[in-house]
Amino acid sequence: MEQEKLTFEEALGRLEKIVSEIETGKVPLEQSIERYAEGVTLIKQCRSILETAEKKIQLLAKDQGMGLEVSGELDPLREE
């Protein structure tokens, strides 16, 4: 499955599978490293999708006259 075309849910599911495989300790070291690298890419993709969704929601809220600000758990994810 090509990572560029994964939905958020697909990427998150794949990431959960990778974590599970690595945590079992049954995957050889070299494969663990490859899966870890894939996981990092998936995390970046998920964050990008979430940031895009956040911006869309803020635009929609602004158009409706509501000022929505990000707070709580999402703040540390922002890389500004």
C-alpha positions in Angstrom: 0.0 0.0 0.0 1.5 3.3 -1.0 1.8 5.6 2.0 1.1 8.8 0.0 -2.5 7.6 -0.7 -3.4 6.4 2.7 -6.3 7.9 4.6 -5.7 9.0 8.2 -7.5 5.9 9.4 -5.4 3.6 7.2 -2.1 5.3 8.2 -3.1 5.1 11.9 -4.0 1.4 11.5 -0.7 0.6 9.8 1.2 2.5 12.5 -0.6 0.5 15.3 0.3 -2.7 13.5 4.0 -1.6 13.2 4.1 -0.8 16.9 2.5 -4.1 17.8 5.0 -6.0 15.7 8.0 -4.3 17.2 6.7 -4.6 20.7 6.4 -8.4 20.4 10.2 -8.7 19.8 9.6 -11.4 17.2 10.7 -9.2 14.3 14.4 -9.3 13.4 16.4 -6.1 14.2 16.8 -5.1 10.6 13.1 -5.4 10.0 12.4 -3.5 13.2 14.5 -0.6 12.0 12.7 -0.6 8.6 9.3 -0.7 10.3 10.4 2.1 12.7 11.4 4.3 9.7 8.0 3.6 8.1 6.3 4.5 11.4 8.1 7.8 11.5 6.8 8.5 8.0 3.3 7.5 9.0 3.4 9.8 12.0 4.4 12.7 9.8 1.6 11.9 7.4 -1.0 11.7 10.2 0.1 15.0 11.6 -0.1 16.6 8.2 -3.6 15.3 7.7 -4.6 16.5 11.2 -3.1 20.0 10.6 -5.0 20.3 7.3 -8.2 19.3 9.0 -7.6 21.8 11.8 -7.0 24.6 9.3 -10.2 23.7 7.4 -12.2 23.7 10.7 -10.7 27.1 11.6 -11.7 28.6 8.2 -15.2 27.2 8.5 -15.5 28.6 12.0 -14.2 31.9 10.9 -16.7 32.1 8.1 -19.4 31.4 10.6 -18.2 34.2 12.9 -16.8 31.8 15.5 -13.2 32.2 16.6 -11.8 28.8 17.3 -8.4 28.5 18.8 -6.4 25.3 19.3 -5.8 24.4 22.9 -5.0 21.4 25.1 -3.4 18.3 23.7 -3.0 19.7 20.1 -0.7 22.5 21.1 2.5 20.4 21.4 1.9 18.9 17.9 2.3 22.3 16.3 5.7 22.9 14.8 5.7 26.6 14.2 
